[in-house]
Every structure is written in C-alpha cells, then in structure tokens.
Amino acid sequence: MASKQPDLNTPKARKASITFVFLVVLIDMVGFGIIMPVLPKLITEITGDSLSAAAVVAGWLAFAYAVMQFFFGPIIGNLSDRFGRRPVLLGALGGYAIAFALMGFAPTLFWLFVARIVAGIMGASFSTAYAYVADVSPPEKRSQNFGLIGAAFGLGFIIGPALGGLLGDYDLRLPFFVASALAAVNLIFGFFMLEESLEKDKRRPFQFARANAFVALKGLTGQNRVVIWYAVALLIWMIGHIVYPIVFAFYGIEAFGWSMRMVGLALALVGVGAALVQGLLIRYLIPKIGERKAVIIGAVSMAISTIFYVVAGPDQGWLIFIAIPIGALQGLFQPSISGLMSRAVSDDTQGELQGAVASLQSTGSVIGPPLFTAVFAYFTVASAPLYLPGAPFGLAGLIALVALAVFLRGYALHCTSDEVVPPPDAKPAAL
C-alpha cells in the first residue's frame, strides 16, 4: 500500500483532496451512526436486562472503544507523520469493515466488546484525517476546513441514524453489516483515488517516546504553552459532548417510548444541524466574529439546549425538536479551538498534534460514557429517588460551561504570549 507522491500544489488539487477526505469521514460516520438506534435493543436482546441496565453496558462498551483510542491515537498520529497519511487512512478503513462485521455476528457481550476494541483502534485514525486537512490548508483556512470535516460528521449523523432506524425495524443486525460494507467500499475507493498529502521531506522518524498523548503535548507546549490550555478545554468539552451518542437513544426510548425509527430520525435532525453549522455557517461566521466568540456561542448554546432535555415530560417529546437546532450551534466549539491550536505548532508536528488531541478527547470519552450512563440508570430505575431521564444532559450542560472557562483562560494567554503571533481577533479575556 505504497503512498502516492504528493501533487497538491494548486488550489484546485487541494480542494479536491479536502473533498475526498470529507467523503472518507462521511462514509465512516454513516457506518458509526447507523448502529446507534439499534444498539439499545441489541444489548437488551443479548443480555435480557432492562433498558437502564443495558445503558450501563453501552457505557462500558464506549469505554472500551475510547481506551483503545487513547492508547492508539498518538501512535497512529506519529505513524502518519512517518509514513504519510494515506496508508494510515486506508488501513483504518479495513479495520472498520472487520469491526462492524464482528458486531453483526456477535452472539454474546464478549464479542461485542471485541468488536468495539477493534473499532476503537481504527477510530484513532480520525486524527490523521485532520492532519491531512492541515497539510493541504493554509493557516488562515484551517478552522474553516476543519469545520468542513466536522460537517462530514454531521452528514454521517443525518444518513446513518435514519438508515439504521429503518434497517433495524427490518432486521436488528442488518445495520452492522451495511456499515461493514460501507467501510469496505470506502477502502477500495480510497486505494485508487486518495493522494498522499505529506511530502517526504516533511516526514520524521517514528519515536515510541513521542507516541503518547501526554509526552507529545509536553513537547508541543515547549513550542507554545497555550496548546495545553486549549487541549484541556477540548478534553472537558468531550466529556460533556459524549452524552449525545451514548445516551440519546436510551433517553428517547425511556422518556417518550420512541421506536428505533423515531430515534434514528431525531438523531438525523441532530446531524442536519451539525452539518449546517460546521459545513456552512462556520465558514462565514468565523471570519466575521473570530474564533473566540464562536467558541463562546458554541458552549452557551449547548448549555441552553440541555435544559429542554431535563424538563421534557413523557408527552413533551416535541421539546427535543426545539433543543436540537439550539444545540446545533455547539458545532462551532471544536473546529474553532482546533484552528487556534494548529496555528501554534510547526508544520512537521501537525500529525503529532492531532494524535495527541485525539487521545485527550478519548480521555473524555473514557470518563463520559460510564458517568452519563450511570446517571441515566440511577434516575430511571424503579427505585430511583427522582425519575429524571434527562439528568445526564443537565450535567453535560454544566460541563460545557466549565470547558468554556478553561478555553477563555487559554485564549487570554494566547493573546499575550510572545512565543507566537496572537490570533487575528486578539482580545484578552478577563477571568
């Protein structure tokens, strides 16, 4: 699987390459989203447990996935700095095809966990997709192009959950096999079409000592200590943001008695909002208001939207369809910070940066799923002191505000640091 020589020196070629990576991430996220509406029923079918107990199992499945991402994120990021982005992206697609097929055949929880572990290792390659975009984007365009990749996540959540809900009504395990087939098709397409983005003279030797999230970040903060503040903000943000893919399906079934199809359609609307914000709005909004204000809007909108999940009663599922467009603005948060971080490091460590960030995000994904599913189970079991299925979302809203506070501290430091050029909209935030 030799890397093709880079030929990305023209704006047209760069645009085509970003478009292809967009498609890679889109198809991967369709495969991820397609299983979300059916996972609660699959777990209850295998275990025979209640929905509350199944949610806890789902939390630990997500925990296993995230632990693998934590360990393999910096390894894969460093491998992409050594061998190029193309072979890493293609290898991950093959692994995804295997992982989803394993989930479709899984007769016991053991095999579900094996499949999620394989998927977690392969999922660490998302950092390589961001590094690819950083390779082919000028610094002033990185936030917008990161937003385009974020839009692929959103579109994947439009197509994937809706399709998963429909397929799940026909056969509970069919969505997993469709996801496997999508990854396999993407692998074949990428093998023939994907160009390498990292030139050979910009590659560096692989070093195990640097293939660790914390070691990598320590080295990066030697260039610019602002990076660590932004990374911590992303870590906290991911702890809160993970509530959606982990709890939403269980919440819809428990609080409103939604079917798999209804859960899939609601999640598809979440994807519509994310795609509109990250694919369109962010490209016009950031140049006008700057990254700092974009992050603030993102965090506050998430905090406000989670209130609707908390207060919605059994016959008030319509409130969630008000919360979804408000919460869509949270899509401004991560691309804006990613753009600021990418400006603060050298070109030859973009892959290392994205790998380290992926591992820190995975740390949030390690903490978040067991936390939120435990909260969900506590407030939905028959013996619950207070029946409140929306409690995990309320907690997530508070966590989003903490992430905002950490970001503002880092941004204030960025504006006054003499190690790097201040951001274009530099306005120190007083905390």
Long-range contacts (C-beta under 8 A, 24 or more apart in sequence): 1-86, 1-87, 1-90, 1-91, 1-191, 2-87, 3-83, 3-84, 3-86, 3-87, 3-196, 4-86, 4-194, 4-195, 4-196, 5-196, 6-195, 6-196, 6-197, 6-198, 6-199, 7-195, 8-135, 8-136, 8-195, 8-197, 13-195, 14-136, 14-137, 17-132, 17-136, 17-195, 17-197, 18-133, 18-136, 18-137, 18-145, 18-148, 20-190, 20-193, 20-194, 20-195, 21-89, 21-129, 21-132, 21-133, 21-149, 22-148, 22-149, 22-151, 22-152, 23-152, 23-186, 23-189, 24-89, 24-93, 24-129, 24-186, 24-190, 24-194, 25-126, 25-129, 25-149, 25-152, 25-153, 25-156, 26-152, 26-155, 26-156, 27-156, 27-182, 27-183, 27-185, 27-186, 28-93, 28-96, 28-126, 28-156, 28-183, 28-186, 29-152, 29-153, 29-155, 29-156, 29-157, 29-160, 30-156, 30-159, 30-160, 30-163, 30-179, 30-182, 31-96, 31-100, 31-156, 31-160, 31-178, 31-179, 31-180, 31-182, 31-183, 32-156, 32-160, 32-179, 33-156, 33-157, 33-159, 33-160, 33-161, 33-164, 33-267, 33-271, 34-160, 34-161, 34-163, 34-164, 34-167, 34-175, 34-176, 34-178, 34-179, 34-182, 35-100, 35-103, 35-160, 35-164, 35-175, 35-176, 35-179, 36-160, 36-161, 36-164, 36-245, 36-248, 36-249, 36-263, 36-264, 36-267, 37-161, 37-164, 37-165, 37-168, 37-175, 37-249, 37-260, 37-261, 37-263, 37-264, 37-267, 38-164, 38-165, 38-167, 38-168, 38-172, 38-175, 38-260, 39-249, 40-249, 40-250, 40-253, 41-168, 41-172, 41-260, 42-112, 42-172, 42-173, 43-109, 43-112, 45-172, 46-106, 46-107, 46-108, 46-109, 46-112, 47-109, 50-381, 51-250, 51-253, 51-254, 51-380, 52-254, 52-376, 52-377, 52-380, 52-381, 53-377, 54-250, 55-247, 55-250, 55-373, 55-376, 55-377, 55-380, 56-370, 56-373, 56-374, 56-377, 57-109, 58-246, 58-250, 58-369, 58-373, 59-246, 59-369, 59-370, 59-371, 59-372, 59-373, 59-374, 60-369, 60-370, 61-112, 61-113, 61-116, 61-369, 62-116, 62-242, 62-245, 62-246, 62-365, 62-368, 62-369, 63-366, 63-369, 63-370, 64-113, 64-116, 64-117, 64-120, 65-116, 65-117, 65-119, 65-120, 65-123, 65-365, 66-120, 66-362, 66-363, 66-364, 66-365, 66-366, 66-369, 67-120, 67-362, 67-366, 68-117, 68-119, 68-120, 68-121, 68-123, 68-124, 69-120, 69-121, 69-123, 69-124, 69-358, 69-359, 69-361, 69-362, 69-365, 70-213, 70-359, 70-362, 70-363, 70-366, 71-359, 72-120, 72-121, 72-124, 73-124, 73-127, 73-213, 73-355, 73-356, 73-358, 73-359, 73-361, 73-362, 74-210, 74-211, 74-212, 74-213, 74-215, 74-216, 74-352, 74-355, 74-356, 74-358, 74-359, 75-124, 75-211, 75-355, 76-124, 76-125, 76-127, 76-128, 76-355, 77-124, 77-127, 77-128, 77-131, 77-211, 77-216, 77-351, 77-352, 77-353, 77-354, 77-355, 77-356, 77-358, 78-206, 78-207, 78-210, 78-211, 78-216, 78-351, 78-352, 78-355, 79-206, 80-127, 80-128, 80-131, 80-198, 80-351, 80-355, 81-131, 81-198, 81-203, 81-204, 81-206, 81-348, 81-349, 81-350, 81-351, 81-352, 82-203, 82-204, 82-205, 82-206, 83-203, 83-206, 84-196, 84-197, 84-198, 84-203, 85-128, 85-129, 85-131, 85-132, 85-135, 85-196, 85-197, 85-198, 85-351, 86-190, 86-194, 86-195, 86-196, 86-197, 88-125, 88-128, 89-125, 89-128, 89-129, 89-132, 89-190, 89-194, 90-187, 90-190, 90-191, 90-194, 91-125, 92-122, 92-123, 92-124, 92-125, 92-128, 93-122, 93-183, 93-184, 93-186, 93-187, 93-190, 94-183, 94-184, 94-187, 95-119, 95-121, 95-122, 96-122, 96-123, 96-179, 96-180, 96-183, 97-180, 97-181, 97-183, 97-184, 97-187, 98-180, 99-180, 100-176, 100-177, 100-179, 100-180, 100-183, 101-176, 101-177, 101-180, 103-176, 104-173, 104-174, 104-176, 104-177, 104-180, 105-173, 124-355, 124-358, 124-359, 124-362, 126-358, 127-351, 127-354, 127-355, 127-357, 127-358, 128-351, 128-354, 128-355, 130-338, 130-354, 130-357, 131-198, 131-350, 131-351, 131-353, 131-354, 131-355, 132-197, 134-342, 134-350, 134-354, 135-197, 135-198, 135-350, 136-197, 139-342, 139-343, 142-338, 142-339, 142-342, 142-343, 143-282, 143-286, 143-291, 143-335, 143-336, 143-338, 143-339, 143-340, 144-282, 144-283, 144-286, 144-287, 144-335, 144-339, 146-334, 146-335, 146-338, 146-339, 146-342, 147-278, 147-279, 147-282, 147-283, 147-286, 147-331, 147-335, 148-278, 148-279, 148-283, 150-274, 150-278, 150-279, 150-282, 150-331, 150-334, 150-335, 151-274, 151-275, 151-278, 151-279, 151-280, 153-271, 153-274, 153-278, 154-271, 154-272, 154-273, 154-274, 154-275, 154-276, 154-277, 154-278, 154-279, 154-331, 155-271, 155-275, 155-279, 156-271, 157-267, 157-268, 157-270, 157-271, 157-274, 158-268, 158-271, 158-272, 158-275, 159-268, 159-271, 160-271, 161-263, 161-264, 161-265, 161-266, 161-267, 161-268, 161-271, 162-264, 162-265, 162-267, 162-268, 163-264, 164-260, 164-264, 165-259, 165-260, 165-261, 165-262, 165-263, 165-264, 165-265, 166-261, 166-264, 168-260, 168-261, 168-264, 169-259, 169-260, 169-261, 198-351, 202-347, 202-348, 203-348, 204-348, 210-352, 211-355, 212-359, 213-355, 213-356, 213-359, 213-360, 213-363, 216-352, 216-353, 216-355, 216-356, 217-356, 217-360, 219-349, 219-352, 220-345, 220-349, 220-352, 220-353, 220-356, 223-344, 223-345, 223-346, 223-349, 223-419, 224-344, 224-345, 224-417, 224-419, 224-420, 225-413, 225-417, 225-419, 226-344, 226-410, 226-413, 226-414, 226-417, 226-419, 226-420, 227-341, 227-344, 227-345, 227-353, 228-410, 229-406, 229-407, 229-409, 229-410, 229-411, 229-413, 229-414, 230-337, 230-340, 230-341, 230-344, 230-407, 230-410, 231-341, 231-356, 231-357, 231-360, 232-360, 232-406, 232-410, 233-337, 233-403, 233-404, 233-406, 233-407, 233-410, 234-334, 234-337, 234-338, 234-357, 234-360, 234-361, 234-364, 234-403, 235-360, 235-361, 235-363, 235-364, 236-364, 236-399, 236-402, 236-403, 236-406, 237-299, 237-333, 237-334, 237-364, 237-399, 237-400, 237-403, 238-360, 238-361, 238-363, 238-364, 238-365, 238-368, 239-364, 239-367, 239-368, 239-371, 239-399, 240-302, 240-368, 240-395, 240-396, 240-397, 240-398, 240-399, 240-400, 240-403, 241-302, 241-330, 241-364, 241-368, 241-396, 241-400, 242-364, 242-365, 242-368, 242-369, 242-372, 243-368, 243-372, 243-392, 243-393, 243-395, 243-396, 244-270, 246-368, 246-369, 246-372, 246-373, 247-372, 247-373, 247-376, 247-392, 247-393, 250-373, 250-376, 251-309, 251-376, 251-389, 251-390, 251-392, 251-393, 252-317, 252-320, 254-376, 254-380, 254-389, 255-312, 255-314, 255-317, 255-389, 255-390, 256-312, 256-314, 256-317, 257-314, 258-317, 266-320, 266-321, 266-324, 269-321, 269-324, 270-324, 270-327, 270-328, 272-328, 273-324, 273-325, 273-327, 273-328, 273-331, 274-328, 274-331, 276-328, 277-328, 277-329, 277-331, 277-332, 278-331, 278-332, 278-335, 281-332, 282-331, 282-332, 282-335, 282-336, 285-332, 286-332, 286-336, 286-339, 289-425, 290-423, 290-424, 290-425, 291-336, 291-337, 291-339, 291-340, 291-423, 291-425, 292-336, 292-408, 292-411, 292-423, 292-425, 292-427, 292-429, 293-425, 294-332, 294-333, 294-336, 295-332, 295-333, 295-336, 295-337, 295-404, 295-407, 295-411, 296-404, 296-408, 297-329, 297-332, 298-329, 298-330, 298-331, 298-332, 298-333, 298-334, 298-336, 299-330, 299-333, 299-400, 299-401, 299-403, 299-404, 299-407, 300-401, 300-404, 301-326, 301-327, 301-328, 301-329, 301-330, 302-327, 302-329, 302-330, 302-333, 302-396, 302-397, 302-400, 303-397, 303-398, 303-400, 303-401, 304-397, 305-330, 305-397, 306-390, 306-393, 306-394, 306-396, 306-397, 306-400, 307-394, 307-397, 309-390, 309-393, 309-394, 310-388, 310-390, 310-391, 310-393, 310-394, 311-390, 312-390, 330-400, 333-403, 337-407, 340-411, 340-414, 340-423, 343-420, 343-421, 343-423, 344-414, 344-420, 371-395, 372-396, 405-431
